[in-house]
Amino acid sequence: MSSIASHPQRNTIRLQLRQCQVLKNLSQAAWKLLEPQLEIADFGKGDPLVHQGHGAMEQFFILDGILKRVVSNSEGKEMILRFASETDMDTSYAAWCLKTPVPYSIVAVTKVRAARLSMQHWVDFLNRQPEAKTRFEHEVMHLMSEVMAHTITLHLLDAPGRLSRFMRKHPELLSRIPKKELASYLNLTPETLSRLKKKGGA
């Protein structure tokens, strides 16, 4: 990990951060407060960023690659709740506010580069930036709504309907997510997913 100021690609990273949905409207003064607190970290495919049930909480802004939010039971069965890629973020904010362990893991689906900071530092920053806090909390509610909609979709839509919905909402991710991961997210077998994609011309 390194700070932005010391990173050899700092200029590119600064441009990428300014494209993040929850950061792009920050004032220059707010940037000066936030940037020194951010660390740039690179993760390999399959690396965990946050562990389900742990108390260590962080905020992540994705610069390159794809993350998944996933829950698992004691038998190791997993359910993928969402994917997130460039300009998006993932967070432990709700668990922080509720003072509970993080109820899911955050894992790299591909190689990932992210800007990260502790939840304590992020919350302290937000408390000094009321407009940013409002935008961020709105985004957190949107993410929670997305997860709920996906869970409902698994129960109400058939297999072609689930794939069609994903293609409509996330066309930019369709060719980037490994087949096994996407099949798991849609509660399909990889073979069924391949058949449906061929049938639909995806």
KAKA-V493213 format. One record per residue. N is the residue number from 1. SS is DSSP state (alpha for helix, beta for strand, coil for the rest). PHI is phi in radians with two decimals (* if undefined). OMEGA is omega in whole degrees, -180 to 180 (none if undefined). Layout:
BEGIN
{{N	SS	PHI	OMEGA} {N	SS	PHI	OMEGA}}
END
This chain:
BEGIN
{{1	coil	*	177} {2	beta	-2.59	174} {3	beta	-1.28	177} {4	coil	-1.13	-176} {5	coil	-1.05	-178} {6	coil	-1.66	-176} {7	coil	-1.39	-179} {8	coil	-1.12	179} {9	coil	-1.89	-173} {10	alpha	-1.03	-179} {11	alpha	-1.17	177} {12	alpha	-1.12	-179} {13	alpha	-1.09	178} {14	alpha	-1.09	177} {15	alpha	-1.15	180} {16	alpha	-1.11	-180} {17	alpha	-1.10	-179} {18	coil	-1.24	175} {19	coil	-1.60	179} {20	coil	-1.12	-173} {21	coil	-0.99	-175} {22	coil	-1.54	-178} {23	coil	-2.00	-167} {24	coil	-1.16	-179} {25	coil	-1.80	179} {26	coil	-1.15	175} {27	coil	-1.28	178} {28	alpha	-1.09	178} {29	alpha	-1.12	179} {30	alpha	-1.15	178} {31	alpha	-1.05	-179} {32	alpha	-1.11	176} {33	alpha	-1.34	-173} {34	alpha	-1.40	-171} {35	alpha	-0.94	-179} {36	coil	-1.12	-179} {37	coil	-1.56	-177} {38	coil	-1.51	173} {39	beta	-2.01	178} {40	beta	-1.70	-176} {41	beta	-2.26	177} {42	beta	-1.94	-178} {43	beta	-2.20	175} {44	coil	-1.49	178} {45	coil	-0.98	179} {46	coil	1.59	180} {47	coil	-1.23	175} {48	beta	-1.44	175} {49	beta	-1.71	178} {50	beta	-2.40	-179} {51	coil	-1.80	177} {52	coil	-1.00	177} {53	coil	1.52	-179} {54	coil	-1.57	-179} {55	coil	-1.75	178} {56	coil	-1.35	-173} {57	coil	-2.15	-177} {58	beta	-2.46	174} {59	beta	-1.98	-178} {60	beta	-2.20	171} {61	beta	-2.03	-172} {62	beta	-1.47	178} {63	beta	-1.72	178} {64	beta	-2.55	174} {65	coil	1.70	-174} {66	coil	-2.26	173} {67	beta	-1.91	170} {68	beta	-2.22	171} {69	beta	-1.82	-170} {70	beta	-2.44	174} {71	beta	-2.05	179} {72	beta	-2.44	178} {73	coil	-1.79	-175} {74	coil	-1.15	178} {75	coil	-1.51	179} {76	coil	1.57	178} {77	coil	-1.27	-175} {78	beta	-2.01	171} {79	beta	-2.33	178} {80	beta	-1.48	-176} {81	beta	-1.59	-180} {82	beta	-2.90	170} {83	beta	-2.00	177} {84	beta	-2.51	-178} {85	coil	-2.34	-175} {86	coil	-0.89	-176} {87	coil	1.32	180} {88	coil	-1.78	-178} {89	beta	-2.58	165} {90	beta	-2.46	-165} {91	beta	-2.73	172} {92	coil	-1.96	-170} {93	alpha	-1.06	-178} {94	alpha	-1.08	179} {95	alpha	-1.11	178} {96	alpha	-1.06	-179} {97	alpha	-1.13	-178} {98	alpha	-1.48	-178} {99	coil	1.00	178} {100	coil	-2.19	175} {101	coil	-1.06	179} {102	coil	-1.14	-174} {103	coil	-1.48	-179} {104	coil	-2.61	172} {105	beta	-1.77	171} {106	beta	-2.05	-169} {107	beta	-2.32	177} {108	beta	-1.34	176} {109	coil	-1.44	176} {110	coil	-2.17	167} {111	coil	-1.05	-175} {112	beta	-2.31	166} {113	beta	-2.05	-178} {114	beta	-2.45	169} {115	beta	-1.63	-174} {116	beta	-2.33	169} {117	beta	-2.72	-178} {118	beta	-1.14	180} {119	alpha	-1.12	178} {120	alpha	-1.06	180} {121	alpha	-1.17	179} {122	alpha	-1.14	179} {123	alpha	-1.13	177} {124	alpha	-1.05	178} {125	alpha	-1.10	-179} {126	alpha	-1.07	-179} {127	alpha	-1.15	177} {128	coil	-1.69	-177} {129	coil	-2.29	-173} {130	alpha	-1.03	179} {131	alpha	-1.17	178} {132	alpha	-1.12	179} {133	alpha	-1.11	178} {134	alpha	-1.09	180} {135	alpha	-1.11	-179} {136	alpha	-1.13	-179} {137	alpha	-1.14	175} {138	alpha	-1.11	179} {139	alpha	-1.16	177} {140	alpha	-1.08	177} {141	alpha	-1.12	177} {142	alpha	-1.10	179} {143	alpha	-1.11	179} {144	alpha	-1.12	177} {145	alpha	-1.15	177} {146	alpha	-1.07	-180} {147	alpha	-1.10	179} {148	alpha	-1.12	180} {149	alpha	-1.10	179} {150	alpha	-1.12	-180} {151	alpha	-1.07	178} {152	alpha	-1.13	-180} {153	alpha	-1.01	-179} {154	alpha	-1.07	-178} {155	alpha	-1.59	-171} {156	alpha	-1.73	-177} {157	coil	-1.81	174} {158	coil	-1.37	-174} {159	alpha	-1.02	178} {160	alpha	-1.07	180} {161	alpha	-1.17	179} {162	alpha	-1.15	178} {163	alpha	-1.17	-180} {164	alpha	-1.06	179} {165	alpha	-1.11	180} {166	alpha	-1.11	180} {167	alpha	-1.10	-180} {168	alpha	-1.28	-175} {169	alpha	-1.54	-175} {170	coil	-2.37	-177} {171	alpha	-1.07	-177} {172	alpha	-1.25	-178} {173	alpha	-1.74	-171} {174	coil	-0.98	-177} {175	coil	-1.55	-175} {176	coil	-1.74	-178} {177	coil	-1.52	178} {178	coil	-0.94	-174} {179	alpha	-0.97	-179} {180	alpha	-1.08	-179} {181	alpha	-1.20	-179} {182	alpha	-1.15	178} {183	alpha	-1.07	179} {184	alpha	-1.08	180} {185	alpha	-1.05	-178} {186	coil	-1.58	-178} {187	coil	1.00	178} {188	coil	-2.21	168} {189	coil	-1.43	177} {190	alpha	-1.00	-180} {191	alpha	-1.17	178} {192	alpha	-1.13	178} {193	alpha	-1.09	179} {194	alpha	-1.06	-179} {195	alpha	-1.11	-180} {196	alpha	-1.17	180} {197	alpha	-1.17	178} {198	alpha	-1.17	-180} {199	alpha	-1.13	-178} {200	alpha	-1.59	-180} {201	coil	1.31	-178} {202	coil	-1.37	none}}
END
